[in-house]
Amino acid sequence: MSQTESTTSPETKASPWWQRIPLTLQILIALVVAVSVGIALGAGNPNPSNATLINNLAIPAELVLKALRALATPLILVAVLHTLMTTNIPGTAGRRLAVLLLTNTTVAILVGLLVANVLRPGTWGNVTTSTSTEITPQSLDPWGILKDAVPEAVLKPLVDNNVIQLIVIALSFGIVLRGLKSEQITQGKNGYQPIEDVIGILFEAVVRILNWVIALVPFAVFGIVAKTIAMQGFAPFKSLGAFIVAVLLALVLQACYYLTRVKFGSWVHPLKFLTGGSDAFLTAFSTSSSAAAMPVTFEVLQTKVGLRESSAALGALVGANFNNDGTALYEAMSALYISQLIGQHLSLGQQLIVILTSIFASVGAANIPNAGLVTMTLVFTSVGLPTQYIALLVTVDWFLDRCRTAINVMGDMTVSALLDGKKPRSVDEA
């Protein structure tokens, strides 16, 4: 191969200029253009001759949401299998870690639902719908939920997008495969390796396809915003401001919960916890990825907060693979917000389903950038909400995603502090 050929190889070729523009900036540009187009097409009083054009503007959003729904179940399945197969979780500490993660996530969802029920941000604006969005009322039936958690066939949850049944299958196979891996390692065998490699490859493949879909999000934002403004003006977006305030308030309350747990459950002072973790919080907010912030989180927990390495590793490295409190909170609030926006009511039983689905979906979304948009389709489907309204949330998701990622990292750090106990490390340990 000549020198000229080698310099133009795919590995060294520069990416196209549009790929070098941050996704956040692309979405902001799409919003500006969409507002201009929506105003030009009528801003709530459209010309009937433009009806076909206006309706066609929503096609990109419909295609993106359809792709996200298709990716949701395989993403969670391979993510849970990959996490269980590759994560090293010690026995006793691992059980305590699991309890802390489940508690934090459950509290986050309850906080989100509480704020959404009290403030009711979806009632602050009106959205007219052309299709029926009636939700079948459901009573609180724990036994029915338990029965529905067992699928009739192994592949049925993949077709039906049933996240609870999917998690049952993923956990069952993941726990069994993890047990077989441990047995083979003890026996000096490596027969598990091909299965682990296949799961790893499938996980990487699904994530790459997800990145392709996410790259189309600016087009979806442009289409849905331009159509909404053209047909209904700016009225539907008034409630989005209330939704942002509600989510931020819920995230602040969750942060207060973390600080309270740190205050009474560890030796770390809450102020030291905040100041010491500031680098991790800022990294999470700026990158919108808890995985990107993971090395920083692990470092500051030891050097600035002063935790033991084992505690820092369990919370920041192991726990981060399962912990996604901010995302779980956001998805639960989104479901309630949309139900309010379209004039429907989620019963207590349906909100319980939202809680369970959000918990399971947050496990599959951990450490995968923008996976919250994917798993949100499963949360909506579980209670019969129309997923097309997720496109409306995409317009503000780029900002709220950064905020909830910072809360995700704070949750990881809280778990580390609680695992470290009420006695600081000694000089010898340091």
Summary of the structure (lengths in Angstrom):
residues: 430
radius of gyration: 22.8
end to end distance: 54.0
largest distance: 78.7
contacts: 1477
relative contact order: 0.18
helix: 76%
strand: 0%
